[in-house]
């Protein structure tokens, strides 16, 4: 089933909204059964929506109020790309780092391939190095 650029952008916006609201079952429904994620920070090595949903749960355990805010979003053909910002307060263990109570605000980009009205593949990069600097876990480069 072919979808329009507008429908594809709305699908990605819905995915972000459902993820921000922690509606994990709804997030999983937006992906194909063979969903693939290319994202070094999510640490997802398996296909399907479940591994990504688990990574999302872990992120929310560390940053319960985390949200992704979409800035610019573009669509062409079966691809939707956006740049945005993730914000959150560090209230749980994150990659072995005990909670600091600090907030992070990191930029990122994601591109999603849409197939049959669902997200089939994602390429994402979020600047978690900056986030670790904001949490005081590492020094800023050049200091």
C-alpha positions as CSV (number, residue, x, y, z in Angstrom):
1,X,0.0,0.0,0.0
2,X,1.6,3.3,-1.1
3,X,1.4,6.2,1.2
4,X,1.9,9.9,0.6
5,X,4.7,12.0,2.0
6,X,2.2,13.7,4.3
7,X,0.9,10.3,5.6
8,X,4.5,9.2,6.1
9,X,5.4,12.3,8.1
10,X,2.3,11.9,10.3
11,X,3.3,8.3,11.0
12,X,6.7,9.4,12.2
13,X,5.2,12.2,14.3
14,X,2.8,9.6,15.8
15,X,5.7,7.3,16.6
16,X,7.5,10.1,18.4
17,X,4.3,11.1,20.3
18,X,3.6,7.5,21.4
19,X,7.3,7.0,22.5
20,X,7.2,10.3,24.4
21,X,4.0,9.1,26.2
22,X,5.5,5.7,26.9
23,X,2.8,3.8,25.0
24,X,5.1,0.9,24.2
25,X,2.5,-1.4,22.7
26,X,1.4,1.4,20.3
27,X,5.0,2.1,19.4
28,X,5.5,-1.6,18.5
29,X,2.4,-1.5,16.3
30,X,3.9,1.3,14.1
31,X,6.8,-0.9,13.0
32,X,7.0,-3.8,10.5
33,X,7.7,-7.3,11.9
34,X,11.2,-7.2,10.4
35,X,12.0,-3.6,11.6
36,X,15.7,-2.8,11.5
37,X,17.3,0.0,13.5
38,X,20.8,1.4,12.7
39,X,21.6,3.4,15.8
40,X,24.8,2.9,17.8
41,X,23.3,4.4,21.0
42,X,20.2,2.2,21.1
43,X,22.3,-1.0,21.1
44,X,19.7,-2.9,19.1
45,X,21.2,-5.9,17.3
46,X,18.1,-7.8,16.4
47,X,15.3,-7.1,14.0
48,X,11.6,-6.6,14.9
49,X,10.0,-3.9,17.1
50,X,10.6,-5.6,20.5
51,X,14.4,-5.0,20.8
52,X,13.9,-1.3,20.1
53,X,10.9,-1.0,22.5
54,X,13.1,-2.6,25.2
55,X,15.9,0.0,24.4
56,X,13.2,2.7,24.7
57,X,12.1,1.3,28.1
58,X,15.7,1.4,29.4
59,X,16.1,5.0,28.2
60,X,12.9,5.9,30.0
61,X,14.1,4.2,33.2
62,X,17.2,6.4,33.2
63,X,15.3,9.6,32.0
64,X,11.7,9.2,33.0
65,X,10.7,12.6,31.6
66,X,12.6,12.2,28.4
67,X,11.0,13.5,25.2
68,X,12.0,13.9,21.6
69,X,11.0,17.3,20.1
70,X,10.9,17.3,16.3
71,X,12.3,20.3,14.5
72,X,12.4,20.2,10.8
73,X,10.9,17.1,9.1
74,X,11.0,16.2,5.4
75,X,9.7,13.4,3.4
76,X,10.4,12.1,-0.1
77,X,9.3,8.8,-1.5
78,X,9.4,6.2,1.3
79,X,11.8,8.1,3.5
80,X,11.1,10.6,6.3
81,X,13.9,12.5,8.0
82,X,13.9,14.9,10.9
83,X,16.2,16.7,13.2
84,X,15.3,17.3,16.7
85,X,16.2,17.5,20.4
86,X,15.9,15.0,23.2
87,X,15.5,16.3,26.7
88,X,15.4,14.5,30.0
89,X,16.3,14.4,33.7
90,X,18.8,11.7,34.8
91,X,16.9,9.8,37.5
92,X,17.9,6.2,36.9
93,X,21.1,4.3,36.1
94,X,22.3,5.1,32.5
95,X,25.2,3.0,31.1
96,X,26.4,2.4,34.6
97,X,26.2,6.0,35.7
98,X,24.2,6.5,38.9
99,X,21.4,9.1,38.8
100,X,22.7,12.7,38.9
101,X,19.4,14.6,38.8
102,X,20.9,16.7,35.9
103,X,19.0,17.4,32.7
104,X,20.3,16.8,29.3
105,X,19.4,18.4,26.0
106,X,21.0,16.7,23.0
107,X,20.5,17.1,19.3
108,X,19.9,14.3,16.9
109,X,18.8,13.2,13.5
110,X,16.7,10.2,12.3
111,X,15.6,8.9,9.0
112,X,12.9,6.3,8.7
113,X,11.9,4.1,5.7
114,X,8.2,3.5,5.5
115,X,6.7,0.3,4.0
116,X,3.0,-0.5,3.8
117,X,2.1,2.3,6.3
118,X,4.6,1.2,8.9
119,X,8.2,2.1,9.8
120,X,10.5,-0.6,8.4
121,X,14.0,0.8,9.0
122,X,15.6,3.6,10.9
123,X,19.0,5.3,10.9
124,X,19.5,7.5,13.9
125,X,22.3,9.5,15.6
126,X,21.8,11.3,18.9
127,X,24.7,13.2,20.5
128,X,24.9,11.1,23.7
129,X,28.5,12.2,24.1
130,X,27.2,15.7,24.8
131,X,24.6,14.2,27.2
132,X,27.4,12.5,29.1
133,X,29.2,15.8,29.3
134,X,26.1,17.5,30.6
135,X,25.8,14.8,33.3
136,X,29.4,15.4,34.4
137,X,30.4,11.8,33.4
138,X,33.1,13.1,31.1
139,X,34.9,16.3,30.5
140,X,34.1,18.5,27.6
141,X,36.6,18.0,24.8
142,X,39.4,20.5,24.8
143,X,39.2,21.1,28.5
